[in-house]
Amino acid sequence: MSKKKEVIPNLPIAEWFELERNMEIVARMSTEPVRAILTRNIEQKNESL
């Protein structure tokens, strides 16, 4: 486990892998509109927890 995962300690491990995979996809595409949409989706998901 890397230390950066402690930034959001209440996130389950599976959520982290999904989050990191999403961020990899965003980084690969590296287009701002896509990043903004994905960030908004993640924020909404976190608010609903």
PDB file with SEQRES, HELIX, SHEET and CRYST1 records, atoms N, CA, C and O in Angstrom:
SEQRES   1 A   49  MET SER LYS LYS LYS GLU VAL ILE PRO ASN LEU PRO ILE          
SEQRES   2 A   49  ALA GLU TRP PHE GLU LEU GLU ARG ASN MET GLU ILE VAL          
SEQRES   3 A   49  ALA ARG MET SER THR GLU PRO VAL ARG ALA ILE LEU THR          
SEQRES   4 A   49  ARG ASN ILE GLU GLN LYS ASN GLU SER LEU                      
HELIX    1 AA1 LYS A    3  VAL A    7  5                                   5    
HELIX    2 AA2 ILE A   13  MET A   29  1                                  17    
HELIX    3 AA3 GLU A   32  SER A   48  1                                  17    
CRYST1    1.000    1.000    1.000  90.00  90.00  90.00 P 1           1          
ATOM      1  N   MET A   1       0.844  -1.200   0.000  1.00  0.00           N  
ATOM      2  CA  MET A   1       0.000   0.000   0.000  1.00  0.00           C  
ATOM      3  C   MET A   1       0.880   1.251   0.000  1.00  0.00           C  
ATOM      4  O   MET A   1       1.803   1.380   0.805  1.00  0.00           O  
ATOM      5  N   SER A   2       0.580   2.147  -0.901  1.00  0.00           N  
ATOM      6  CA  SER A   2       1.359   3.383  -0.972  1.00  0.00           C  
ATOM      7  C   SER A   2       0.742   4.445  -0.076  1.00  0.00           C  
ATOM      8  O   SER A   2      -0.453   4.412   0.218  1.00  0.00           O  
ATOM      9  N   LYS A   3       1.567   5.382   0.350  1.00  0.00           N  
ATOM     10  CA  LYS A   3       1.126   6.409   1.292  1.00  0.00           C  
ATOM     11  C   LYS A   3       0.058   7.328   0.717  1.00  0.00           C  
ATOM     12  O   LYS A   3      -0.780   7.839   1.460  1.00  0.00           O  
ATOM     13  N   LYS A   4       0.074   7.548  -0.608  1.00  0.00           N  
ATOM     14  CA  LYS A   4      -0.872   8.490  -1.208  1.00  0.00           C  
ATOM     15  C   LYS A   4      -2.323   8.049  -0.997  1.00  0.00           C  
ATOM     16  O   LYS A   4      -3.232   8.878  -1.050  1.00  0.00           O  
ATOM     17  N   LYS A   5      -2.547   6.760  -0.759  1.00  0.00           N  
ATOM     18  CA  LYS A   5      -3.908   6.268  -0.564  1.00  0.00           C  
ATOM     19  C   LYS A   5      -4.529   6.787   0.735  1.00  0.00           C  
ATOM     20  O   LYS A   5      -5.742   6.694   0.922  1.00  0.00           O  
ATOM     21  N   GLU A   6      -3.709   7.328   1.626  1.00  0.00           N  
ATOM     22  CA  GLU A   6      -4.221   7.851   2.890  1.00  0.00           C  
ATOM     23  C   GLU A   6      -4.885   9.216   2.729  1.00  0.00           C  
ATOM     24  O   GLU A   6      -5.450   9.753   3.682  1.00  0.00           O  
ATOM     25  N   VAL A   7      -4.816   9.772   1.524  1.00  0.00           N  
ATOM     26  CA  VAL A   7      -5.450  11.070   1.273  1.00  0.00           C  
ATOM     27  C   VAL A   7      -6.950  10.961   1.507  1.00  0.00           C  
ATOM     28  O   VAL A   7      -7.556  11.872   2.072  1.00  0.00           O  
ATOM     29  N   ILE A   8      -7.562   9.846   1.075  1.00  0.00           N  
ATOM     30  CA  ILE A   8      -8.988   9.610   1.322  1.00  0.00           C  
ATOM     31  C   ILE A   8      -9.107   8.267   2.044  1.00  0.00           C  
ATOM     32  O   ILE A   8      -9.442   7.260   1.421  1.00  0.00           O  
ATOM     33  N   PRO A   9      -8.839   8.243   3.346  1.00  0.00           N  
ATOM     34  CA  PRO A   9      -8.745   6.979   4.079  1.00  0.00           C  
ATOM     35  C   PRO A   9     -10.060   6.211   4.170  1.00  0.00           C  
ATOM     36  O   PRO A   9     -10.041   5.000   4.391  1.00  0.00           O  
ATOM     37  N   ASN A  10     -11.212   6.888   4.006  1.00  0.00           N  
ATOM     38  CA  ASN A  10     -12.493   6.194   4.160  1.00  0.00           C  
ATOM     39  C   ASN A  10     -12.941   5.499   2.881  1.00  0.00           C  
ATOM     40  O   ASN A  10     -14.010   4.888   2.859  1.00  0.00           O  
ATOM     41  N   LEU A  11     -12.142   5.581   1.808  1.00  0.00           N  
ATOM     42  CA  LEU A  11     -12.500   4.926   0.553  1.00  0.00           C  
ATOM     43  C   LEU A  11     -12.097   3.452   0.600  1.00  0.00           C  
ATOM     44  O   LEU A  11     -10.965   3.137   0.965  1.00  0.00           O  
ATOM     45  N   PRO A  12     -13.010   2.545   0.235  1.00  0.00           N  
ATOM     46  CA  PRO A  12     -12.660   1.122   0.197  1.00  0.00           C  
ATOM     47  C   PRO A  12     -11.584   0.850  -0.853  1.00  0.00           C  
ATOM     48  O   PRO A  12     -11.409   1.627  -1.791  1.00  0.00           O  
ATOM     49  N   ILE A  13     -10.864  -0.266  -0.683  1.00  0.00           N  
ATOM     50  CA  ILE A  13      -9.773  -0.613  -1.596  1.00  0.00           C  
ATOM     51  C   ILE A  13     -10.270  -0.703  -3.038  1.00  0.00           C  
ATOM     52  O   ILE A  13      -9.620  -0.190  -3.950  1.00  0.00           O  
ATOM     53  N   ALA A  14     -11.416  -1.350  -3.251  1.00  0.00           N  
ATOM     54  CA  ALA A  14     -11.959  -1.503  -4.606  1.00  0.00           C  
ATOM     55  C   ALA A  14     -12.222  -0.147  -5.238  1.00  0.00           C  
ATOM     56  O   ALA A  14     -11.979   0.052  -6.428  1.00  0.00           O  
ATOM     57  N   GLU A  15     -12.724   0.789  -4.431  1.00  0.00           N  
ATOM     58  CA  GLU A  15     -12.968   2.149  -4.921  1.00  0.00           C  
ATOM     59  C   GLU A  15     -11.665   2.781  -5.381  1.00  0.00           C  
ATOM     60  O   GLU A  15     -11.629   3.480  -6.393  1.00  0.00           O  
ATOM     61  N   TRP A  16     -10.587   2.532  -4.629  1.00  0.00           N  
ATOM     62  CA  TRP A  16      -9.288   3.110  -4.982  1.00  0.00           C  
ATOM     63  C   TRP A  16      -8.799   2.608  -6.326  1.00  0.00           C  
ATOM     64  O   TRP A  16      -8.318   3.382  -7.154  1.00  0.00           O  
ATOM     65  N   PHE A  17      -8.927   1.288  -6.540  1.00  0.00           N  
ATOM     66  CA  PHE A  17      -8.468   0.734  -7.812  1.00  0.00           C  
ATOM     67  C   PHE A  17      -9.270   1.313  -8.965  1.00  0.00           C  
ATOM     68  O   PHE A  17      -8.720   1.624 -10.022  1.00  0.00           O  
ATOM     69  N   GLU A  18     -10.591   1.459  -8.756  1.00  0.00           N  
ATOM     70  CA  GLU A  18     -11.449   2.049  -9.792  1.00  0.00           C  
ATOM     71  C   GLU A  18     -11.048   3.496 -10.044  1.00  0.00           C  
ATOM     72  O   GLU A  18     -10.948   3.934 -11.190  1.00  0.00           O  
ATOM     73  N   LEU A  19     -10.819   4.233  -8.956  1.00  0.00           N  
ATOM     74  CA  LEU A  19     -10.438   5.645  -9.050  1.00  0.00           C  
ATOM     75  C   LEU A  19      -9.117   5.796  -9.803  1.00  0.00           C  
ATOM     76  O   LEU A  19      -8.992   6.640 -10.690  1.00  0.00           O  
ATOM     77  N   GLU A  20      -8.140   4.978  -9.443  1.00  0.00           N  
ATOM     78  CA  GLU A  20      -6.826   5.063 -10.087  1.00  0.00           C  
ATOM     79  C   GLU A  20      -6.903   4.686 -11.561  1.00  0.00           C  
ATOM     80  O   GLU A  20      -6.224   5.282 -12.396  1.00  0.00           O  
ATOM     81  N   ARG A  21      -7.739   3.686 -11.880  1.00  0.00           N  
ATOM     82  CA  ARG A  21      -7.909   3.282 -13.275  1.00  0.00           C  
ATOM     83  C   ARG A  21      -8.538   4.431 -14.069  1.00  0.00           C  
ATOM     84  O   ARG A  21      -8.115   4.728 -15.186  1.00  0.00           O  
ATOM     85  N   ASN A  22      -9.555   5.075 -13.479  1.00  0.00           N  
ATOM     86  CA  ASN A  22     -10.185   6.228 -14.131  1.00  0.00           C  
ATOM     87  C   ASN A  22      -9.176   7.337 -14.372  1.00  0.00           C  
ATOM     88  O   ASN A  22      -9.151   7.945 -15.442  1.00  0.00           O  
ATOM     89  N   MET A  23      -8.337   7.599 -13.359  1.00  0.00           N  
ATOM     90  CA  MET A  23      -7.351   8.667 -13.492  1.00  0.00           C  
ATOM     91  C   MET A  23      -6.314   8.336 -14.565  1.00  0.00           C  
ATOM     92  O   MET A  23      -5.837   9.227 -15.268  1.00  0.00           O  
ATOM     93  N   GLU A  24      -5.967   7.053 -14.690  1.00  0.00           N  
ATOM     94  CA  GLU A  24      -5.035   6.637 -15.749  1.00  0.00           C  
ATOM     95  C   GLU A  24      -5.637   6.915 -17.117  1.00  0.00           C  
ATOM     96  O   GLU A  24      -4.965   7.420 -18.016  1.00  0.00           O  
ATOM     97  N   ILE A  25      -6.921   6.576 -17.263  1.00  0.00           N  
ATOM     98  CA  ILE A  25      -7.621   6.807 -18.531  1.00  0.00           C  
ATOM     99  C   ILE A  25      -7.644   8.298 -18.847  1.00  0.00           C  
ATOM    100  O   ILE A  25      -7.367   8.705 -19.975  1.00  0.00           O  
ATOM    101  N   VAL A  26      -7.975   9.103 -17.851  1.00  0.00           N  
ATOM    102  CA  VAL A  26      -8.030  10.560 -18.032  1.00  0.00           C  
ATOM    103  C   VAL A  26      -6.656  11.103 -18.408  1.00  0.00           C  
ATOM    104  O   VAL A  26      -6.533  11.936 -19.306  1.00  0.00           O  
ATOM    105  N   ALA A  27      -5.629  10.627 -17.717  1.00  0.00           N  
ATOM    106  CA  ALA A  27      -4.272  11.096 -17.995  1.00  0.00           C  
ATOM    107  C   ALA A  27      -3.863  10.741 -19.424  1.00  0.00           C  
ATOM    108  O   ALA A  27      -3.181  11.516 -20.094  1.00  0.00           O  
ATOM    109  N   ARG A  28      -4.283   9.572 -19.879  1.00  0.00           N  
ATOM    110  CA  ARG A  28      -3.943   9.125 -21.225  1.00  0.00           C  
ATOM    111  C   ARG A  28      -4.639  10.006 -22.264  1.00  0.00           C  
ATOM    112  O   ARG A  28      -4.026  10.410 -23.252  1.00  0.00           O  
ATOM    113  N   MET A  29      -5.904  10.297 -22.038  1.00  0.00           N  
ATOM    114  CA  MET A  29      -6.653  11.143 -22.976  1.00  0.00           C  
ATOM    115  C   MET A  29      -6.259  12.603 -22.798  1.00  0.00           C  
ATOM    116  O   MET A  29      -6.155  13.361 -23.762  1.00  0.00           O  
ATOM    117  N   SER A  30      -6.042  12.977 -21.537  1.00  0.00           N  
ATOM    118  CA  SER A  30      -5.580  14.308 -21.135  1.00  0.00           C  
ATOM    119  C   SER A  30      -6.310  15.453 -21.843  1.00  0.00           C  
ATOM    120  O   SER A  30      -5.692  16.418 -22.294  1.00  0.00           O  
ATOM    121  N   THR A  31      -7.637  15.324 -21.932  1.00  0.00           N  
ATOM    122  CA  THR A  31      -8.442  16.427 -22.461  1.00  0.00           C  
ATOM    123  C   THR A  31      -9.244  17.017 -21.315  1.00  0.00           C  
ATOM    124  O   THR A  31      -9.872  16.281 -20.554  1.00  0.00           O  
ATOM    125  N   GLU A  32      -9.230  18.310 -21.186  1.00  0.00           N  
ATOM    126  CA  GLU A  32      -9.861  18.971 -20.040  1.00  0.00           C  
ATOM    127  C   GLU A  32     -11.353  18.663 -19.890  1.00  0.00           C  
ATOM    128  O   GLU A  32     -11.790  18.399 -18.770  1.00  0.00           O  
ATOM    129  N   PRO A  33     -12.163  18.684 -20.965  1.00  0.00           N  
ATOM    130  CA  PRO A  33     -13.592  18.387 -20.794  1.00  0.00           C  
ATOM    131  C   PRO A  33     -13.833  17.012 -20.181  1.00  0.00           C  
ATOM    132  O   PRO A  33     -14.681  16.855 -19.302  1.00  0.00           O  
ATOM    133  N   VAL A  34     -13.081  16.018 -20.651  1.00  0.00           N  
ATOM    134  CA  VAL A  34     -13.238  14.663 -20.119  1.00  0.00           C  
ATOM    135  C   VAL A  34     -12.840  14.629 -18.648  1.00  0.00           C  
ATOM    136  O   VAL A  34     -13.522  14.016 -17.827  1.00  0.00           O  
ATOM    137  N   ARG A  35     -11.729  15.293 -18.321  1.00  0.00           N  
ATOM    138  CA  ARG A  35     -11.264  15.321 -16.932  1.00  0.00           C  
ATOM    139  C   ARG A  35     -12.303  15.999 -16.040  1.00  0.00           C  
ATOM    140  O   ARG A  35     -12.565  15.535 -14.930  1.00  0.00           O  
ATOM    141  N   ALA A  36     -12.889  17.084 -16.515  1.00  0.00           N  
ATOM    142  CA  ALA A  36     -13.894  17.811 -15.735  1.00  0.00           C  
ATOM    143  C   ALA A  36     -15.120  16.937 -15.480  1.00  0.00           C  
ATOM    144  O   ALA A  36     -15.649  16.907 -14.369  1.00  0.00           O  
ATOM    145  N   ILE A  37     -15.566  16.228 -16.512  1.00  0.00           N  
ATOM    146  CA  ILE A  37     -16.735  15.351 -16.374  1.00  0.00           C  
ATOM    147  C   ILE A  37     -16.441  14.238 -15.377  1.00  0.00           C  
ATOM    148  O   ILE A  37     -17.254  13.957 -14.496  1.00  0.00           O  
ATOM    149  N   LEU A  38     -15.280  13.605 -15.515  1.00  0.00           N  
ATOM    150  CA  LEU A  38     -14.923  12.496 -14.633  1.00  0.00           C  
ATOM    151  C   LEU A  38     -14.795  12.969 -13.192  1.00  0.00           C  
ATOM    152  O   LEU A  38     -15.254  12.297 -12.269  1.00  0.00           O  
ATOM    153  N   THR A  39     -14.171  14.125 -13.001  1.00  0.00           N  
ATOM    154  CA  THR A  39     -14.027  14.680 -11.654  1.00  0.00           C  
ATOM    155  C   THR A  39     -15.393  14.943 -11.040  1.00  0.00           C  
ATOM    156  O   THR A  39     -15.624  14.646  -9.868  1.00  0.00           O  
ATOM    157  N   ARG A  40     -16.294  15.502 -11.836  1.00  0.00           N  
ATOM    158  CA  ARG A  40     -17.639  15.796 -11.345  1.00  0.00           C  
ATOM    159  C   ARG A  40     -18.357  14.498 -10.972  1.00  0.00           C  
ATOM    160  O   ARG A  40     -19.030  14.440  -9.943  1.00  0.00           O  
ATOM    161  N   ASN A  41     -18.222  13.458 -11.796  1.00  0.00           N  
ATOM    162  CA  ASN A  41     -18.846  12.170 -11.509  1.00  0.00           C  
ATOM    163  C   ASN A  41     -18.326  11.587 -10.203  1.00  0.00           C  
ATOM    164  O   ASN A  41     -19.105  11.069  -9.402  1.00  0.00           O  
ATOM    165  N   ILE A  42     -17.022  11.666  -9.982  1.00  0.00           N  
ATOM    166  CA  ILE A  42     -16.415  11.136  -8.760  1.00  0.00           C  
ATOM    167  C   ILE A  42     -16.914  11.917  -7.547  1.00  0.00           C  
ATOM    168  O   ILE A  42     -17.217  11.330  -6.508  1.00  0.00           O  
ATOM    169  N   GLU A  43     -16.998  13.242  -7.680  1.00  0.00           N  
ATOM    170  CA  GLU A  43     -17.481  14.076  -6.575  1.00  0.00           C  
ATOM    171  C   GLU A  43     -18.923  13.726  -6.228  1.00  0.00           C  
ATOM    172  O   GLU A  43     -19.269  13.621  -5.051  1.00  0.00           O  
ATOM    173  N   GLN A  44     -19.769  13.545  -7.243  1.00  0.00           N  
ATOM    174  CA  GLN A  44     -21.164  13.184  -7.006  1.00  0.00           C  
ATOM    175  C   GLN A  44     -21.247  11.821  -6.324  1.00  0.00           C  
ATOM    176  O   GLN A  44     -22.054  11.624  -5.415  1.00  0.00           O  
ATOM    177  N   LYS A  45     -20.420  10.891  -6.762  1.00  0.00           N  
ATOM    178  CA  LYS A  45     -20.397   9.551  -6.187  1.00  0.00           C  
ATOM    179  C   LYS A  45     -20.003   9.619  -4.711  1.00  0.00           C  
ATOM    180  O   LYS A  45     -20.610   8.955  -3.871  1.00  0.00           O  
ATOM    181  N   ASN A  46     -18.982  10.425  -4.399  1.00  0.00           N  
ATOM    182  CA  ASN A  46     -18.535  10.560  -3.015  1.00  0.00           C  
ATOM    183  C   ASN A  46     -19.605  11.207  -2.147  1.00  0.00           C  
ATOM    184  O   ASN A  46     -19.780  10.823  -0.991  1.00  0.00           O  
ATOM    185  N   GLU A  47     -20.325  12.190  -2.694  1.00  0.00           N  
ATOM    186  CA  GLU A  47     -21.378  12.854  -1.933  1.00  0.00           C  
ATOM    187  C   GLU A  47     -22.514  11.896  -1.611  1.00  0.00           C  
ATOM    188  O   GLU A  47     -23.177  12.043  -0.584  1.00  0.00           O  
ATOM    189  N   SER A  48     -22.746  10.910  -2.483  1.00  0.00           N  
ATOM    190  CA  SER A  48     -23.863   9.988  -2.291  1.00  0.00           C  
ATOM    191  C   SER A  48     -23.528   8.878  -1.296  1.00  0.00           C  
ATOM    192  O   SER A  48     -24.419   8.135  -0.883  1.00  0.00           O  
ATOM    193  N   LEU A  49     -22.258   8.754  -0.905  1.00  0.00           N  
ATOM    194  CA  LEU A  49     -21.856   7.694   0.038  1.00  0.00           C  
ATOM    195  C   LEU A  49     -22.366   7.971   1.442  1.00  0.00           C  
ATOM    196  O   LEU A  49     -22.120   7.184   2.355  1.00  0.00           O  
TER     197      LEU A  49                                                      
END                                                                             
